[in-house]
Amino acid sequence: MDYLEIVGGKKLSGSVKISGAKNAALPIIAATILSDKEVTLTNLPNVVDIRTLLKLLTMLGGEVEHNETVAHINNGSITSTKAVYEIVSQMRASILVLGPLLARFGECEVSLPGGCAIGQRPIDLHLKALEAMGANIEIKGGYVRAEAKEGLIGAKIIFDKITVGGTENIVMAAALAHGTTTIINAAKEPEVVQLCEMIADAGVKIEGIGTNELSIEGTCWKPLDFQTVEIIPDRIEAGTYLCAGAITQSTITLEKVNHQHIRASIDKLESMGCTFELEEESITIHPAETIKPVSLITIEYPGFPTDMQAQFMALAVMAEGESLIEERLFENRFMHVSELNRLGADIWLKGSTAAVKGVEKLYGADVMATDLRASSALVLAALVAEGITNVRRIYHLDRGYDDLEGKLSKLGADIVRKKEA
């Protein structure tokens, strides 16, 4: 099993190119099921989750040609509508094939999802919405079995809570439905916006893109013909590298980034004393002389993203004073706290709030990654820890970060991937 060996205390400099967004690419890959023609996707991140979902398409009978950042996908040859446990158990996002498979073929079986340890993320909102669109659904033997023999029917969907995956699944399902579907309390994340734009560019009439109310006029079961899609930059990767600059008190530049998508992270970093230069597709961070404490609450976009909470906690460990971090979206997303404390952090938990008391120094140790974003928080802390830190179980990192150690090395970090003896 691979691990990262990091020698802390190195200043960073230079520039890093931000990869395509994993969380945008996954629903877009699933959406290609809505077409029976070849679809080309570019700027894909070279991460495990992408390869896993592309493998699922081939298991369904689709044809995939993939070379790191570009994929040519033809789902005209799909022969199976069963997404098996072997794949879906590895990655929650596999549930995103449910909507498009049901919409195009009128039936499907999708294993209940797995792949993440950050708390309960039930798919009941997805299923209730599909039932409102006329689907018959049963859960049996660990599988969701869905059927709509005459096709899905447009309906008014009101989500009780904002759900990114639920919004994406229903947008895809609605694209081929009979009639118009309205989604109330839709997610507004940039990744949802890009999915809607992709489907709209294929001729589906969608109103309200980027708002919390979407109206989708289905094609009455006619498959879509997609244009080439370039995946948007990864706002979480961008935020992570900004935190790397801030925690090491280094000036670095991010290339190929959308400032608007990372506005919440920029605002918090400014409150901690960092300054920025913004160009059209790049951003340069200038570090704070003294890192100030921060108060933040995770909330849906455009609020502060839960996927940046762990990285900001690592940064807050080096602040002068006490920071408060409240996690409102997932109940089990503080698993990195005990590992950060192993490095010398002083973090106390009470319910969904973490109190982070800044320390003067961190010290290298063996630590274990527990989920994707927790992994990056440990890497950030290791960059400033005295001595050597070994970050283990980095298969979590490989799910969502494209060549993290390579990019950090180019910026000047002393970081090497090694294999367990």
N, C-alpha and C positions, 0 to 999 in steps of 0.2 A: 504493500500500500504506500502511496506517495505521501510525503509531507514537505513542508516548507521550512528551511533553515534561514533565519533572518538575524543578521547582526545589526543591532540598533545604533542610532546616533549619527547616521549619515544625512547630510543635507541633500535635498533634491534640486534639480534644475533642468531646464529644457522644456520640451513639449511632448504631449501624448495625444494620439488620435483616438477618439471615442468610437467604439464599435456600434453596430446596429442594436436596437433594443430587443432583448430576448422576449420581453412581455408584449411587444408589438408583433414580433415575428410569429409567435406561437398561434394566436388566433388567426393571423393571416394565412399561415400554413393550413390550418383547419378549414379556412374559408375556401381554399382551392377545391375542396370536395364539391362545392356548389357548381363547379364547371366540369364539362366533359371534354374540354380542350386543354392544350398545354398552357401553363402559367409560368412566367419567369419572375423570380424574386431575387433582388440584389441587396447588398449590404447586410447580409445575414451575419450574426455573430457566430464565431466558431466555438460553440459551447455544447456540452453534452445534451441539454434539454432539446436543442434544435435537432440534433442527430436522432434522438429518441423518437420525436414526433414524426420525422421523415421516415424512420423505420416502420412506424405504425402504418403510415400510408402504403408502404410497399407490402406490408402484411395483409392489407385490405385488397391488394391487387393493383394499386396505383404504380405508375412508373416514375421514378425519381432519379435525376442526374444531379449530383451535388458535389461542388468543389469548394468547400470552406465558406465563401461569402456569397455564392450564387447557387440557386437551385432552379432546375427546370422540372416542373411537376405536371404530369398528365394523369388525371383521375378518371379519364374516360374508360379506363380498363378495370375499374374497381369491380371485384367479383364477390367480395364479402362485406357484410355490414356489422361484423362482430369485432369490437375492439377488446382484445384479450387482456386478462389480468397481468400477464408477463410484462406488458408495456405500461399499462395504465397505473399499475402499482408503483412504478418508478417515478411518476410525475403527475401531479394533480391536473396540470393543464391539458392532459389527454382527454378530460371530460368535455373539452371544447369541440370534439368531433361529434358529440351527441346531436346538437342542433342541426348542423349541415347534413349529417347522414340521414337523419329522420326526414328533413325537408326534401332531400333529393330522391331518396329511395322508398320513403313511406314506412320504413321499419329499420330498427337497429338494436343491437345489444352492446352495451358499453359497461365494462367492469367499473365498480365503484372505485374512486380514485385514491391514490396514496402519494408518497413522494415528498412530504414535508412534515416537519415536526413542530410547527409553531402554533398549534392549537386547532380547534374545530373550525372547519370551513365547510359546513354542510351544503349539499347541492339541492336542498328542498325547494329553494326559490326557483331554480332552473326548472325543476320538475313540475311545480305548480303552474308555472307560466306555460309550459308545453301542453299541459292538460287543458288549460284555458283555450289553447289553440286547437283543441280537438284530438289530442293524442291520448291513446290508452297506454298507461304506464304501470308496470309492476316491477318490484324488486325481488329477485329470486336467485338464490345461489351466488350471491355476491355481484350480480349483474343488474343493471337497469335495462329492462326490456321495453322498448317504446314502439308504438305502431300507430300509423295514420294512413290507412290504406287508400283513402281518397285524397290524400294531401292535407297539409295543415291549413287552418283557416285563420285569417286575421282576427285579432282580438285586442281588447284593452288590458294591458298588463300594468299592475301597480305593484312595484317592489316595496315590501315593508321596510327594507333597509337597502342601502346602496350596495350593489354587488357588481364588481367588474366582470368576473367570469359569467355571471348570469346575464348581464346586459349583452355581452359579446355573443353568447349562445343564442339568445332570442333574436338579436339583430340578424344573425345568419339564418336562423330558422324562418324568420319573417320574410327574408329576401325571396324565397320561392313559394311562399304561402299564397292562398287565394284571398284576395282582399287586402285591407290595410290593417297593420298592427300599430298600436300606440303604446309606447313604453313610458310610464310615469316613474319618476325618481331614478332615471337612468344614470349610470356612472359617466363622468365627464373626462376621464383620464385621456392623455394624448394618444395612448395605445388604442382606446375605444374609438377615438376620433379618426385615427388612420384606417381602422377596419371599416368604419362607415364610409369614409371617402373612397376606399377601394371598391366597395360594393356599389356606391353611387356612380363611380366612373364606369362601371359595367352596365349602367343603364337603369338601375333600380332607383326609383324616386324616394329619397330620404329627406325629410325636413327636420330641422332642429339639431343638426350635427354640432356637437360641442356644448349643448345645453342638457338640462335634466329631463327634457321631454322629447322623445323621438317618434316620428311617424314614418312608417315604412310601407310602401305599396308593393306587394309581392308580384312575382311574375307568373303566377298560376302554374307553377311546376316547370317553367322553362329554365334550363340551366343557363348560367351566366358565362360571359366571355370577358375575361379579365385582361386588363392592360398590365404591362410590366410594373411591378411595385418595388420601390426602393424603401427599405425599412428605415424608420426614423432613428436618430441617435438615441442611445441608452441614457436616460436621465439619471438612473441610479448609479451607473458606472461613472458618469460625469460627476455626480455629487460625491462619490467615494474618492475620486482623485482630488477634488477640491479639499476634502478633509485630509488627504495625505499631505497636500501642500501646507494646510493650516497647522497640522499637528507637528510637522517637522520644521515649521517656521521657514518655509522655502517658497520662492517664487517659481511657479510653473504655469505653463500655458496648455489649455485644452483645445484641441482642434476638432472640427466637425461636431459642434454642439449647438443645441437650441436653448438660448438663454431663458425664454419664456417657460419652458418645461421645467427648469430648475430654479425658478424664482424663489420658491419657499426656502430652498437650501442656501441660496445666495443671501437672502434677507437675514437668516439666522447667523450665517458666517459674518455678515457685516456687523450684527449686534455683538459678536464676539471679538470684534476689532479688526477683521480682515478688510481689505479694499480690493477693488476689481477694475480691470480694463476690459470693456466689452467691444469686440469687433463683430462683423456680420455673422461669422460662423466659428468664432473662437472666443475664449475668455481666459484672461490671465489673473491669477490670484496673487496678491501681495499679503504676506502673513501679518498678524498682529504682533506688536512688540511684546505685549503680555496678553495671553488668551483670557478673555472675560468669561464668566459663567453664563449659562444659557438656561432659559425656561422654554420648554416646548411640549406640545401636545400633538400626537399623531391623529390625523383626520383625512378624510377623502380629498382627492384633488379638487381644487387647487391648494388645499391646505398642506401641512407638512406630512410627507410620505412615511408610512410605517417602515418602508424598505430602507429608509435612511436613519432610523432611530438608533440602531446599534453603532453605526459609524460615528454619529454625533456623541453618543455616550463615551466612546473611546477618546474623542477630542475633549469632551468635558472633564475627563480624568486629569488632563494637563492644564485645566483652567485655574485661575487664581480666585478661589471662592467656591461656593456650593451651587450646583445646577440641579434643576428639577425636571424630570422627563416623565411624562404621562403617556402610557400606551393605551389608546382607546379602541383599537381595531382587533387585536388578537390577544387572547388571554394568556398565551404561553410564550411570549416573545422577549423574555428577559433571561434566556438560558445562557447568554454570554456573560452575565454578571459574575458568576462564580469563577469563570476562567479569567476575566479581566482582574478580579481580585487576586488571583494567583500571581499575577504580574506585579502586584503592589498597589492596585487601585483601591479606593475606599468608597464602596457603593453599598447603600442600604436599600432594601426593598420593603415597600408597604403596599400590598395589593397591586394596583396597576400603575403605581408611581415609584420611580427610582430617584433617590437622593444621591448625587454624585459630589463628593467632596474632593476638590482638586488636591493633587499630590505633587511634590517636587520631582520625584523620580519614579520610574518603573524599572523592574529588574527582569531580565530574561528568564524564562522557565519553559517547561513543556506544557502546552495547552492543547485543548481538543475542540475542534469546530463542531457545533451542534446543528447549525442550519446555514443556509447560504449567506445571509447578511451578517450573522454572528461571525462567520469565518472572516469576512473582510474587516470587521471591527478588531479582531485579534491581530490581523496583519498590520493594521494601522498602529495599534498599541506597540507591537513589536518593533516598528520602525524607530521608535524613540526609547525603547527599553535598553537599559545598560546590559551589554553582554549578548548572549545568543538565546533566541526564542525558537522553539520548534513547534510549528502549528500542524497538528495532526488531523486526520480525517478530512483532507482538503478536497475529497470528491464532491463535497457540498459546493466549494468554490467553483469547481469545474463545471457545475451545472449552469452557472450564470455569468461568470467573468471570463472574457476572452483574453487569454495569455496575460493574466495579472502579473505573474512574476517577471515575464519578459518586458512588459511595459514599465514596471517599477524599476527594473534593472537599468533600462535606458535612461531613466530619470536620475539614476545615481544610487539607488538603494542596493544594499548588500543582501540579496535574496536569491536562494538557490532551491530548486526542486530536487528532492532526494527520495530514495526508496528505503523503506524499512529493511533492516538487516534480516 
